[in-house]
Amino acid sequence: MMKKILFPTLFWSVLFLVMAIVPYSVPQWDGISSADVDGLRFGAAFPTVFGGRIVGMDECTCSGGMRIVVGPPRPMDLLFQPGVSTLFSLYTLLPSEYVLGAYIPSTPATPAVCTRGTTVCVPIPVAGTITLVGTTFLSFGGVF
């Protein structure tokens, strides 16, 4: 029983430690353009990673999807869009869950925006759109 708890805990701890040490931004890649990646966006070829505890969520009532606020060690606001974002592990995105994943950064040409409202849709900017995300093996339920 202890093995089932200890191994996943150590695994996720090491991953979060590596994510905390790696710089936040993608380094500049001189000489590479979007034409070099078969017409795809530059961000699609080089996704960035995020991870931490979900500290908040907002439903995007106008644009569809959810705005997820991720806490340390890689804090940021991201957009989860069904059909675009792939969810792994226990298939739950709930506050107090720990997540780890990759996202495509928002750019002026292709902004990632969560719009919400009842009569007037208000845009809420986010750092990017989630492509892959996984949740923890154990839900700590706000204990830690």
Buried (B, 14 or more C-beta within 10 A) or exposed (E): EEEEEEEEEEEBEEBBEEBEEEEEEEEEEEEEEBEEBEEEBBBBBBBBBBBBBBEEEBEBBBBEBBBBBBBEBBBBBBBBBEEEBEBEEBEEBEEBBBBBBBBBBBEEEEEBBBBBEEEEBEBBEBBBBBBBBBBBBBBEEEEE
